[in-house]
Amino acid sequence: MKYRTLIIIALLLSACRTPQQIFKSESIIKSSDTLYIERTPPVHDTLYIPLPAVHTGSAPCDSLCQQQLTDALSRLATAKHSSGNSYGIYYDKYRQQLVLYQQLQEQLNSRQRSTVSTQQTVVQTQKIPVPYTPLYTKILAWIGVAAVGYLIFKISKLIK
């Protein structure tokens, strides 16, 4: 039993193994994300357009045309309201002018720009070559193993 164990240990110590390999791995990850926020201040704007009196050269025609124009413009009144923003148009008959107005709230406009993440993994495998051992060196190594085994055998016989 002892001899078998010694032989197995000797074989395991001198057994062949696979060549070692070196692994190099690099990972490159690129990601870019940008957010732009643009703030516009509130706008309160009014535009006054004066309308001159109608002059055709004939007084009755002028008064009739002026009255029809005033009636048509007095019906022109529109306004839009949407979430705090409003704009509209109306005719001021006392000042004889067309009034356009707008009131806009402060606005935040945002734009987001992102680039696609790119992941690149580079793996390099390199085999480490086993150094060349000449045949006579291997024979001498086996003779040495046999001699050590023989010495262990003789010493174990002397001890018993």
Beta strands, then each sheet from edge to edge (+ up, - down):
strand 1: 21-40
strand 2: 43-50
strand 3: 77-82
strand 4: 85-92
strand 5: 97-104
strand 6: 107-127
sheet 1: 1+ 6-
sheet 2: 2+ 5- 4+ 3-
end
